[in-house]
């Protein structure tokens, strides 16, 4: 059984972005966090499986995050699937992945497809920014 935190995260699509673009470039899909989402509070235990579609550029970073998180929560399994950046979106729509980690922002077409499928915009969470 998945933790409610993992299920909530999967439903909301937390797209992790590592980008060299200015913040204005991804304003249409973030970065904003819904005020209704509670802040993360460390749990005594988490269990379940979380699948992350990872672009080649993000693979090492996301795997390090996953390894550290699984050390903290040994009953949690985080599976990373290495994909090209455009394949992650396809996996999300097919519900073959819970999260997508990509080095680029989602295209307007991808945002539109997500909106049609789930009735809300995806949430992007930029994790780094390289100033021009």
C-alpha positions as CSV (number, residue, x, y, z in Angstrom):
1,X,0.0,0.0,0.0
2,X,1.4,3.4,-1.0
3,X,1.9,6.1,1.5
4,X,-0.7,8.9,1.1
5,X,2.3,11.3,0.5
6,X,3.5,9.2,-2.5
7,X,0.0,8.8,-3.8
8,X,-0.7,12.6,-3.5
9,X,2.6,13.3,-5.2
10,X,1.9,11.0,-8.0
11,X,-1.6,12.5,-8.6
12,X,-0.2,16.0,-8.7
13,X,2.8,15.3,-11.0
14,X,5.8,16.7,-9.4
15,X,8.0,17.3,-12.4
16,X,11.6,17.9,-11.3
17,X,13.4,20.3,-13.6
18,X,17.0,21.1,-13.9
19,X,17.1,24.0,-16.4
20,X,19.3,26.7,-17.8
21,X,16.3,28.9,-18.7
22,X,15.2,31.9,-16.8
23,X,12.3,31.5,-14.4
24,X,10.0,33.3,-16.9
25,X,10.4,30.3,-19.3
26,X,8.6,27.9,-17.1
27,X,6.1,30.3,-15.5
28,X,3.1,28.6,-17.2
29,X,3.7,25.3,-15.2
30,X,5.5,26.6,-12.1
31,X,7.2,27.2,-10.0
32,X,4.3,27.5,-7.6
33,X,3.2,25.1,-4.9
34,X,-0.5,24.8,-4.1
35,X,-1.1,26.2,-0.6
36,X,-3.4,23.3,0.1
37,X,-0.5,20.8,-0.1
38,X,0.9,20.3,3.4
39,X,4.7,20.7,3.9
40,X,6.6,17.5,4.1
41,X,7.2,16.2,7.5
42,X,9.6,13.3,8.1
43,X,7.7,10.1,8.8
44,X,8.7,7.2,11.1
45,X,8.3,4.9,8.1
46,X,7.3,4.9,4.5
47,X,6.6,1.9,2.3
48,X,5.5,1.3,-1.2
49,X,6.9,1.8,-4.7
50,X,7.6,5.1,-6.5
51,X,8.5,5.0,-10.2
52,X,10.3,8.0,-11.7
53,X,10.9,8.4,-15.4
54,X,14.4,10.1,-15.6
55,X,16.0,11.9,-18.5
56,X,19.6,11.0,-19.2
57,X,20.8,14.4,-17.9
58,X,19.0,13.9,-14.6
59,X,19.8,10.2,-14.0
60,X,22.8,10.5,-11.6
61,X,21.2,13.2,-9.5
62,X,17.8,11.5,-9.2
63,X,19.4,8.1,-8.4
64,X,21.5,9.8,-5.6
65,X,18.3,11.3,-4.2
66,X,16.5,8.0,-4.4
67,X,19.3,6.1,-2.8
68,X,19.5,8.5,0.1
69,X,15.7,8.5,0.6
70,X,15.6,4.6,0.5
71,X,18.3,4.5,3.1
72,X,16.1,6.6,5.4
73,X,13.0,4.5,4.5
74,X,14.2,0.9,3.8
75,X,10.6,-0.3,3.2
76,X,10.3,2.2,0.3
77,X,11.3,1.1,-3.2
78,X,12.1,3.9,-5.7
79,X,12.6,2.7,-9.3
80,X,14.1,5.0,-11.8
81,X,13.5,4.4,-15.5
82,X,16.0,6.0,-17.8
83,X,14.3,7.7,-20.8
84,X,14.8,10.5,-23.2
85,X,13.2,13.6,-22.0
86,X,10.1,13.4,-24.2
87,X,9.4,9.7,-23.1
88,X,8.8,10.7,-19.5
89,X,5.7,12.6,-20.4
90,X,4.4,9.6,-22.3
91,X,5.0,7.3,-19.3
92,X,3.2,9.7,-17.0
93,X,0.1,9.9,-19.3
94,X,0.1,6.1,-19.5
95,X,0.4,6.0,-15.7
96,X,3.6,3.9,-16.0
97,X,5.5,6.4,-13.9
98,X,4.6,8.4,-10.8
99,X,7.0,11.3,-11.4
100,X,9.1,12.7,-14.3
101,X,12.6,14.2,-13.8
102,X,13.7,16.0,-16.9
103,X,16.3,18.6,-17.7
104,X,13.9,20.8,-19.7
105,X,10.5,22.4,-19.1
106,X,7.4,20.7,-20.5
107,X,6.3,21.9,-23.9
108,X,3.0,23.6,-24.4
109,X,1.7,20.5,-26.1
110,X,2.7,18.3,-23.1
111,X,1.0,20.7,-20.7
112,X,-2.1,20.6,-22.9
113,X,-2.2,16.8,-23.1
114,X,-1.8,16.6,-19.3
115,X,-4.6,19.2,-18.8
116,X,-6.9,17.2,-21.1
117,X,-6.1,13.9,-19.4
118,X,-6.2,15.0,-15.8
119,X,-8.2,18.3,-15.8
120,X,-5.4,20.4,-14.1
121,X,-2.0,21.7,-15.0
122,X,1.0,19.8,-13.9
123,X,3.3,21.1,-11.2
124,X,6.9,21.7,-12.1
125,X,9.5,21.9,-9.3
126,X,12.7,23.4,-10.5
127,X,15.6,22.1,-8.5
128,X,18.5,24.2,-10.0
129,X,19.0,27.2,-12.2
130,X,22.1,28.1,-14.1
131,X,22.2,31.9,-14.6
132,X,22.9,33.1,-18.1
